[in-house]
Amino acid sequence: MSKSLFALALPILMTGAAYAAPVCNVTQYGAKADGTTKNTAAIQKAIDDCSAKKGTVVLSGGTFVSGPLVLKSNITFRVEKGATLLGSADHDDYPKMEVLRAPGRQSLISSDHAENITITGGGLIDGNGESWWKEARATKNAGFVGGDTIFRPRLAVFNYSKHIKMEDITFQNSPSWQVVPYYCDDVIIRNVRILAPEHSPNSDAVDPFSTSNMIIDHLYADVGDDNIAIKSGLVNSPGPDAPSKNITITDCTFMHGHGLSIGSEIAGGAQNIRAERIHFDGTDQALRIKANRDRGADVSNIVFKDIDIKNVGMAILISEYYPKVLPPEGDSAQPVTRLTPLFHDITIENVTATNAKTTGVIIGLPESPVKNVVLKNVHLEGGAGFRISDATVTAENFTVKAEKGEAIIVLPSAKLTKK
């Protein structure tokens, strides 16, 4: 390079170096990785400083106890391998507040109307949920509609935020739902593990709620409730509710949990959901689309493809009677309302299930049958057969092997067309 060209390039190089993104190591703000010191204020100060400079907050070399933290725009939150962000065991550290338009508590990590946030690093974010689970187990139907209320914090809630990425990180042991993008846009979850004990109540792994343009790729989820639950409106929601849409789920492994669900709180609807190359082993259910007359809307353009299912309670569940599966005896058509579920245009292709207790159901409402379901290259084996009512289904290369009873039961209210 000539001297003149070098002279021109040098200021550019120096400018780039001068404005390199800063690193805010939380220990420089007074945080201690000793597993006992409460570091909420120190970590939050690092977040605030680094956000203003579009930098990276780093936790490394031990266990950092903290109460709720609020992530700001333009930040990378890096929990290094060998480091843990551990939620405080003090329940009073999680203020009661409205979360997801309902009473709740502030989550360990949250964002509000923020953008350009990355969580990564190879470490652990642990919600320290055992004491919360113990309290919930002692309360009748805690976490369920009609049950006694226990307000438990979630682990990470992103509220009205966009351009969010979670990559190479483990979330675990949330008191309640673990990762919740709420009214978010452009969310990526890739190479992430989400863990909780098998019987931890309501410990859903990922719950996209009225969220659009989302990628979930190479997620390993072993939890106590839904591995994924796509939602868009609470039970008896007065509205308005935005749908969840344009969500792609690929190359995931789900162990304990309640499966890959759309619903049941789906009052805003869900469209353009595609799940491919998913492995289930030991989940209560595998593929689920669920709602009821008090929480439904339009759910359409759904594709489940290249799915391997083993050792589950039910392989395929599509029901508009959740939390029940089958209609009550004598149920008749009810007036259609804004909360009536409408399930249609659902493709299930290249699916095998072995050792399922029940192979599956497709159950619509009399006033709103499930329409245009395609089963192609679907082979199910299990204890009980496949039941279809109030639905129209087209099947090509669809087989069911049941240990007892009929393999495929089609009620008079349904139509099964075989190609």
C-alpha positions as CSV (number, residue, x, y, z in Angstrom):
1,M,0.0,0.0,0.0
2,S,1.3,3.4,-0.9
3,K,1.9,6.0,1.8
4,S,-0.9,8.1,0.5
5,L,-3.4,5.2,0.6
6,F,-2.1,4.2,4.0
7,A,-2.6,7.7,5.3
8,L,-6.2,7.6,4.1
9,A,-6.9,4.2,5.5
10,L,-5.4,4.8,9.0
11,P,-8.1,7.3,10.2
12,I,-10.8,4.8,9.1
13,L,-9.1,1.9,11.0
14,M,-8.6,4.1,14.1
15,T,-12.2,5.2,13.9
16,G,-13.4,1.6,13.8
17,A,-11.2,0.7,16.8
18,A,-12.3,3.7,18.7
19,Y,-15.9,2.8,18.3
20,A,-15.7,-1.0,18.9
21,A,-18.7,-2.2,21.0
22,P,-17.8,-2.1,24.6
23,V,-17.8,-5.1,27.0
24,C,-19.4,-4.6,30.4
25,N,-18.3,-7.3,32.8
26,V,-20.7,-7.3,35.7
27,T,-17.9,-7.9,38.2
28,Q,-16.5,-4.5,37.3
29,Y,-19.8,-3.1,38.6
30,G,-19.5,-4.9,41.9
31,A,-21.3,-8.2,41.1
32,K,-20.0,-11.3,42.9
33,A,-20.2,-14.8,41.5
34,D,-20.4,-16.5,44.9
35,G,-23.9,-18.0,44.7
36,T,-25.2,-15.9,47.7
37,T,-24.6,-12.2,47.1
38,K,-27.7,-10.5,45.5
39,N,-26.4,-8.8,42.4
40,T,-29.5,-7.2,41.0
41,A,-28.4,-3.6,41.1
42,A,-24.9,-4.3,39.8
43,I,-26.1,-6.3,36.8
44,Q,-28.8,-3.8,36.0
45,K,-26.3,-1.0,36.0
46,A,-24.1,-3.0,33.6
47,I,-27.1,-3.5,31.3
48,D,-28.0,0.2,31.4
49,D,-24.5,1.3,30.6
50,C,-23.9,-1.2,27.8
51,S,-27.3,-0.6,26.2
52,A,-26.4,3.1,25.8
53,K,-23.2,2.0,24.1
54,K,-24.6,-0.9,22.1
55,G,-22.3,-3.3,23.9
56,T,-22.1,-6.7,25.6
57,V,-22.9,-7.5,29.2
58,V,-20.8,-10.5,30.4
59,L,-21.3,-12.9,33.3
60,S,-18.5,-15.3,33.7
61,G,-16.9,-17.6,36.2
62,G,-19.5,-18.6,38.8
63,T,-23.1,-18.1,40.0
64,F,-24.6,-14.7,40.1
65,V,-27.8,-14.4,42.2
66,S,-30.2,-11.7,41.0
67,G,-33.7,-10.5,41.2
68,P,-35.6,-9.2,38.1
69,L,-33.5,-7.6,35.3
70,V,-34.8,-5.5,32.4
71,L,-32.9,-5.8,29.2
72,K,-32.7,-2.7,27.0
73,S,-32.3,-2.1,23.3
74,N,-29.1,-2.8,21.4
75,I,-27.5,-5.2,23.8
76,T,-25.9,-8.6,24.0
77,F,-26.4,-10.4,27.3
78,R,-23.7,-13.0,27.5
79,V,-23.7,-15.7,30.2
80,E,-20.5,-17.6,29.6
81,K,-20.1,-21.3,29.8
82,G,-19.4,-22.1,33.4
83,A,-21.5,-19.1,34.6
84,T,-25.1,-19.1,35.9
85,L,-27.6,-16.3,36.4
86,L,-29.6,-17.7,39.3
87,G,-33.0,-16.2,40.3
88,S,-33.3,-15.0,43.9
89,A,-35.0,-17.4,46.2
90,D,-36.8,-14.4,47.9
91,H,-40.3,-14.3,46.5
92,D,-40.6,-10.6,47.5
93,D,-38.0,-9.7,45.0
94,Y,-40.5,-10.3,42.2
95,P,-43.1,-7.5,42.3
96,K,-46.7,-8.2,41.6
97,M,-47.6,-6.5,38.3
98,E,-49.7,-7.0,35.2
99,V,-48.1,-9.5,32.8
100,L,-49.7,-10.6,29.6
101,R,-52.7,-8.5,30.4
102,A,-53.3,-10.5,33.6
103,P,-52.1,-10.3,37.2
104,G,-48.6,-11.8,37.7
105,R,-45.1,-11.1,38.9
106,Q,-42.1,-9.6,37.2
107,S,-40.0,-12.2,35.4
108,L,-36.3,-12.7,36.1
109,I,-35.5,-11.3,32.6
110,S,-37.7,-9.0,30.6
111,S,-37.8,-6.4,27.9
112,D,-40.4,-3.8,27.2
113,H,-40.8,-2.1,23.8
114,A,-37.1,-2.9,23.1
115,E,-35.2,-4.1,20.0
116,N,-32.0,-5.7,19.0
117,I,-31.4,-8.0,22.0
118,T,-29.2,-11.1,22.0
119,I,-28.9,-13.7,24.8
120,T,-26.0,-16.1,24.3
121,G,-22.8,-17.4,25.8
122,G,-23.2,-21.1,26.5
123,G,-24.1,-20.6,30.2
124,L,-27.2,-21.1,32.3
125,I,-30.2,-18.9,33.2
126,D,-31.9,-20.6,36.2
127,G,-35.2,-19.5,37.6
128,N,-34.7,-21.3,40.9
129,G,-38.3,-22.4,40.8
130,E,-38.4,-25.2,43.4
131,S,-39.9,-23.1,46.2
132,W,-42.5,-21.7,43.8
133,W,-43.5,-25.2,42.6
134,K,-43.8,-26.4,46.1
135,E,-46.3,-23.6,46.9
136,A,-48.2,-24.3,43.6
137,R,-48.5,-28.0,44.3
138,A,-50.0,-27.2,47.7
139,T,-52.7,-25.1,46.0
140,K,-55.7,-26.6,44.3
141,N,-55.4,-26.3,40.5
142,A,-52.8,-23.5,40.8
143,G,-52.1,-22.1,37.3
144,F,-55.4,-23.3,35.8
145,V,-58.6,-21.4,35.1
146,G,-61.0,-21.9,38.0
147,G,-58.1,-22.8,40.4
148,D,-56.8,-20.8,43.3
149,T,-54.5,-18.2,42.1
150,I,-50.7,-18.4,42.7
151,F,-48.9,-15.6,40.9
152,R,-45.5,-17.1,39.9
153,P,-42.9,-15.2,37.9
154,R,-41.9,-16.5,34.4
155,L,-38.3,-16.7,33.5
156,A,-38.0,-14.5,30.4
157,V,-40.8,-12.3,29.0
158,F,-40.2,-10.1,26.0
159,N,-43.0,-7.5,25.8
160,Y,-43.8,-5.7,22.5
161,S,-40.2,-6.2,21.4
162,K,-38.5,-7.0,18.1
163,H,-35.3,-8.4,16.7
164,I,-34.7,-10.8,19.6
165,K,-32.2,-13.7,19.4
166,M,-31.5,-16.4,21.9
167,E,-28.7,-18.7,20.9
168,D,-26.3,-21.2,22.6
169,I,-27.8,-20.8,26.0
170,T,-29.7,-22.9,28.6
171,F,-32.9,-21.7,30.4
172,Q,-34.0,-23.9,33.3
173,N,-36.2,-24.2,36.4
174,S,-38.6,-21.4,35.8
175,P,-41.3,-20.9,38.5
176,S,-43.8,-20.8,35.6
177,W,-43.5,-20.5,31.7
178,Q,-39.9,-20.2,30.7
179,V,-39.5,-18.1,27.5
180,V,-42.4,-15.9,26.4
181,P,-42.2,-13.5,23.4
182,Y,-45.4,-11.4,23.9
183,Y,-46.5,-9.3,20.9
184,C,-43.1,-9.6,19.5
185,D,-41.7,-9.6,15.9
186,D,-38.6,-11.2,14.5
187,V,-37.6,-13.7,17.2
188,I,-35.0,-16.4,16.8
189,I,-34.4,-19.3,19.2
190,R,-31.5,-21.5,18.0
191,N,-29.4,-24.1,19.7
192,V,-31.1,-23.6,23.0
193,R,-31.8,-26.0,25.8
194,I,-34.8,-25.5,28.1
195,L,-35.1,-27.8,31.1
196,A,-37.3,-28.4,34.2
197,P,-38.2,-31.5,36.2
198,E,-40.9,-33.7,34.7
199,H,-43.5,-32.7,37.3
200,S,-42.7,-29.0,37.6
201,P,-46.1,-27.2,37.2
202,N,-46.7,-25.0,34.2
203,S,-43.0,-25.0,33.2
204,D,-43.7,-24.5,29.4
205,A,-40.5,-24.2,27.5
206,V,-41.4,-21.6,24.8
207,D,-44.7,-19.8,24.6
208,P,-45.0,-17.4,21.6
209,F,-47.9,-15.2,22.4
210,S,-49.4,-13.0,19.6
211,T,-45.9,-13.1,18.1
212,S,-45.0,-13.0,14.4
213,N,-42.0,-14.0,12.2
214,M,-40.4,-16.4,14.6
215,I,-37.8,-19.2,14.1
216,I,-37.3,-22.0,16.6
217,D,-34.4,-24.2,15.4
218,H,-32.6,-27.0,17.2
219,L,-34.4,-26.6,20.5
220,Y,-34.0,-29.3,23.1
221,A,-36.9,-29.1,25.6
222,D,-37.3,-31.5,28.6
223,V,-39.9,-29.8,30.9
224,G,-43.0,-30.3,33.0
225,D,-45.6,-28.8,30.6
226,D,-45.8,-27.8,26.9
227,N,-42.6,-28.0,25.1
228,I,-43.9,-25.3,22.8
229,A,-47.3,-23.6,23.2
230,I,-48.3,-21.1,20.6
231,K,-50.9,-18.7,22.1
232,S,-52.7,-15.5,21.2
233,G,-55.4,-14.5,23.7
234,L,-56.5,-15.4,27.2
235,V,-59.5,-17.4,28.2
236,N,-62.7,-15.3,27.9
237,S,-60.7,-12.5,26.4
238,P,-62.7,-9.4,25.6
239,G,-60.2,-8.7,22.7
240,P,-58.8,-7.4,20.6
241,D,-56.1,-10.0,20.3
242,A,-53.4,-10.2,17.6
243,P,-52.7,-13.7,16.1
244,S,-49.5,-15.6,16.3
245,K,-48.3,-16.1,12.7
246,N,-45.4,-17.0,10.5
247,I,-43.6,-19.4,12.9
248,T,-41.2,-22.0,11.7
249,I,-40.1,-24.8,14.1
250,T,-37.3,-27.1,12.8
251,D,-35.0,-29.9,14.0
252,C,-36.1,-30.0,17.6
253,T,-36.1,-32.7,20.3
254,F,-38.8,-32.9,22.9
255,M,-38.6,-35.3,25.8
256,H,-40.8,-34.9,28.9
257,G,-43.5,-32.3,28.4
258,H,-46.9,-31.9,26.9
259,G,-45.8,-31.7,23.3
260,L,-45.9,-29.1,20.5
261,S,-49.2,-27.2,21.0
262,I,-51.2,-24.5,19.3
263,G,-53.5,-23.2,22.0
264,S,-55.3,-23.6,24.2
265,E,-55.5,-19.8,24.8
266,I,-55.8,-18.8,21.1
267,A,-58.4,-16.1,21.1
268,G,-56.4,-14.1,18.5
269,G,-55.9,-17.1,16.2
270,A,-52.8,-18.6,14.7
271,Q,-51.8,-18.8,11.0
272,N,-48.8,-20.0,8.9
273,I,-47.2,-22.4,11.4
274,R,-44.8,-24.9,10.1
275,A,-43.0,-27.6,12.1
276,E,-40.6,-30.0,10.5
277,R,-38.1,-32.7,11.6
278,I,-39.3,-32.9,15.2
279,H,-38.5,-35.9,17.5
280,F,-40.7,-36.7,20.5
281,D,-39.8,-39.3,23.0
282,G,-41.8,-39.6,26.3
283,T,-44.0,-36.5,26.0
284,D,-47.6,-36.7,27.3
285,Q,-48.8,-35.7,23.9
286,A,-46.9,-34.9,20.6
287,L,-48.8,-32.7,18.1
288,R,-51.7,-30.7,19.6
289,I,-54.1,-28.1,18.4
290,K,-56.5,-27.3,21.2
291,A,-59.1,-24.7,22.2
292,N,-62.7,-24.4,23.5
293,R,-65.7,-22.2,23.0
294,D,-64.2,-19.7,25.5
295,R,-60.8,-19.3,24.0
296,G,-60.8,-19.9,20.2
297,A,-60.4,-18.2,16.9
298,D,-59.1,-18.9,13.4
299,V,-56.3,-21.5,13.3
300,S,-55.2,-22.2,9.8
301,N,-52.4,-23.0,7.4
302,I,-50.7,-25.4,9.8
303,V,-48.1,-27.9,8.6
304,F,-46.5,-30.7,10.6
305,K,-44.0,-32.6,8.5
306,D,-41.3,-35.3,9.0
307,I,-42.2,-36.1,12.6
308,D,-41.0,-39.0,14.7
309,I,-43.0,-39.9,17.8
310,K,-42.2,-42.5,20.5
311,N,-43.6,-43.5,23.9
312,V,-46.2,-40.7,24.2
313,G,-49.7,-40.5,25.7
314,M,-51.4,-39.3,22.5
315,A,-49.6,-38.8,19.1
316,I,-52.0,-36.4,17.5
317,L,-54.6,-34.3,19.3
318,I,-56.8,-31.8,17.5
319,S,-59.7,-30.9,19.7
320,E,-62.1,-28.0,20.2
321,Y,-63.1,-29.2,23.7
322,Y,-59.9,-28.6,25.7
323,P,-59.2,-29.3,28.5
324,K,-61.3,-32.3,27.7
325,V,-60.7,-34.3,24.5
326,L,-64.1,-35.7,23.6
327,P,-67.4,-33.8,23.7
328,P,-69.8,-34.3,26.6
329,E,-72.6,-36.7,26.0
330,G,-75.5,-34.9,24.2
331,D,-73.5,-31.8,23.2
332,S,-75.2,-29.8,20.5
333,A,-74.4,-26.8,18.3
334,Q,-74.0,-23.5,20.2
335,P,-74.2,-20.0,18.8
336,V,-71.0,-18.9,17.1
337,T,-69.1,-16.1,18.9
338,R,-65.8,-14.3,18.5
339,L,-64.3,-17.0,20.7
340,T,-65.5,-20.0,18.7
341,P,-62.5,-22.0,17.5
342,L,-62.2,-22.4,13.7
343,F,-59.6,-25.0,12.8
344,H,-58.9,-25.5,9.1
345,D,-56.3,-26.3,6.4
346,I,-54.1,-28.5,8.5
347,T,-51.5,-30.8,6.9
348,I,-49.9,-33.7,8.7
349,E,-47.3,-35.4,6.6
350,N,-44.6,-38.0,7.0
351,V,-45.4,-38.8,10.6
352,T,-44.7,-42.1,12.4
353,A,-45.7,-42.9,16.0
354,T,-44.9,-46.0,18.0
355,N,-46.0,-47.1,21.5
356,A,-48.5,-44.4,21.9
357,K,-51.2,-45.0,24.5
358,T,-53.7,-43.4,22.1
359,T,-53.0,-42.8,18.4
360,G,-55.0,-39.7,18.1
361,V,-58.2,-37.7,17.7
362,I,-59.6,-35.0,15.5
363,I,-62.7,-33.5,17.3
364,G,-64.5,-30.4,16.1
365,L,-67.5,-28.6,17.5
366,P,-71.0,-29.2,16.0
367,E,-71.2,-25.5,15.2
368,S,-67.6,-25.3,13.9
369,P,-66.2,-28.5,12.5
370,V,-62.5,-29.0,11.8
371,K,-62.1,-28.6,8.1
372,N,-59.6,-29.6,5.4
373,V,-57.3,-31.8,7.4
374,V,-54.8,-33.7,5.2
375,L,-53.1,-36.9,6.5
376,K,-50.3,-38.0,4.2
377,N,-47.9,-40.8,4.9
378,V,-49.0,-41.0,8.5
379,H,-48.5,-44.3,10.3
380,L,-49.6,-44.6,13.9
381,E,-49.3,-47.5,16.4
382,G,-50.6,-47.6,19.9
383,G,-53.1,-48.8,22.4
384,A,-56.3,-47.1,21.3
385,G,-57.4,-46.1,17.8
386,F,-57.9,-42.9,15.9
387,R,-61.2,-41.1,16.4
388,I,-62.7,-38.4,14.1
389,S,-65.9,-36.4,14.7
390,D,-67.2,-33.1,13.4
391,A,-64.4,-32.9,10.9
392,T,-63.5,-33.4,7.2
393,V,-60.3,-35.3,6.6
394,T,-58.5,-36.5,3.5
395,A,-56.0,-39.3,4.0
396,E,-53.4,-40.8,1.7
397,N,-51.3,-43.7,2.9
398,F,-52.7,-43.4,6.4
399,T,-52.5,-46.4,8.7
400,V,-53.4,-47.1,12.3
401,K,-52.6,-50.2,14.4
402,A,-54.5,-50.3,17.6
403,E,-54.0,-52.9,20.4
404,K,-57.7,-52.7,21.3
405,G,-60.9,-51.6,19.6
406,E,-61.2,-50.3,16.1
407,A,-58.2,-48.8,14.5
408,I,-60.0,-45.8,12.9
409,I,-63.4,-44.6,14.2
410,V,-65.3,-42.1,12.1
411,L,-68.4,-40.8,13.6
412,P,-71.5,-39.9,11.5
413,S,-70.7,-36.2,11.9
414,A,-67.3,-36.6,10.2
415,K,-66.1,-37.4,6.7
416,L,-62.9,-39.3,6.0
417,T,-61.9,-39.5,2.3
418,K,-59.1,-41.9,1.4
419,K,-57.1,-41.4,-1.7
